[in-house]
Amino acid sequence: MDKKLVLLPLVLLAGTSLSGCVAVAIPALAGSTMIGSRVLDNDDTPEAAVATAPAPAPASAPVVAPAPVIKPVPVPTVSVASGTTIAAPTPAPAPAPVAAPPAVAPPPPVRVAAPAPAPAPAPTIAVAPQPQPLPRAAPPVSAPPPVAPPVSVAAAPIAIPPSAAAYPDPNRPLSSGQANFARFVRYAEASARGAKGGADLASAMLSDPVALDGKRRRCAVGEQLVAVIDLDPVGGLFAPPANPAPQPGLALGLALLRDAGVEIAWLTDLPVSQSGALRTALEQAGLDPRGQDIISLRRDESDHKARRRDNLAGITCIIAIAGDERPDFDERYKYLRNPEAGAGIEPLIGDGWFLIEPLLGK
């Protein structure tokens, strides 16, 4: 150790003592000589050994729980000459602050709506029913005009004149051989109008099956009026055409009769197996576009159209008959040896009986 550091307290002590009393300094010097084992001279420059007095043994401390050991930072011993200014040690730079991790905002608390208390049931109050206002009618919506499907000429609607007196229609003319068909239509339509007015109506059927006196049956009130058309040609059977041409003039006359309340009956000796072909031919020609007319066909070899015509006359009133020969009106014409024998029934020609050309060809 540097001797200057050892003598520094002694000099300070002597300085303080000399200002007071000299006697005091002597014991102090003596005491100082006793502290060490050797008195240093002023000329001694080597380091002096200073023996420190043994420290008294410390009293036993009470046993306590061990505290965490904190290791002190060792402070180096620095020899400083007299009058030297010792700069305070530069404190160690504080460690750079560690950037804390970015704070994460806690999720917002979830608010759970408490269930609303169930409302108390409202008391039942009898209320008289109030009259409800009538719904307002919706404004009419103009719909697009319907598109009619293509139809054949036979199925086209027929404009019926108010009376058969204007028949035939110049816009739907008849052939030159069908003038008697126009008379047939006008006669039957006029008979129907007379029956509706309460007139006594004569039938086209003779009242006596033997006598040829020309007397006719009378139509009862309310009987169904029927106009009969015989389809079989002279001496043969009717053959339904596969593709008959439309007959608008004939179709108009038949429409006039239906409009007046007269039913149309078609007679032929064709077997009933040909009924489908007959219906098709009448429809395509426009003579029965709706398939509503009566058709009478032969059921077996013993079934003749004269008998079927008589049976029809027993349940209806046949007011007119059209055919291409006289036996179509009364079969007794076949058995007359003398044509003059039928002079009594000849006046019916044109007055209930009408000779016409075949409507659908021979």
ABEGO torsion letter per residue (X at the ends): XBAAAAAAAAAAAAAAAAABBAAAAAAAAAAAAAABABBBBAABABBBBBBBBBBBBBBBBBBBBBBBBBBBBBBBBBBBBBGBBBBBBBBBBBBBBBBBBBBBBBBBBBBBBBBBBBBBBBBBBBBBBBBBBBBBBBBBBBBBBBBBBBBBAAABBBBBBABAAAOBBAABBBBAAAAAAAAAAAAAAAAAAAAAAGBBBBBABBABAABBAGBBBBBBBGBBBBBBBBABBBGBBBBBBABBBBBAAAAAAAAAAAAAGBBBBBBBABBAAAAAAAAAAAAAAGABAAGABBBBBBABAABBAAAAAAAAAAABBBABBBBABAAAABAAAAABABAAAAAAAAAABGBGBBBBBBAAEX
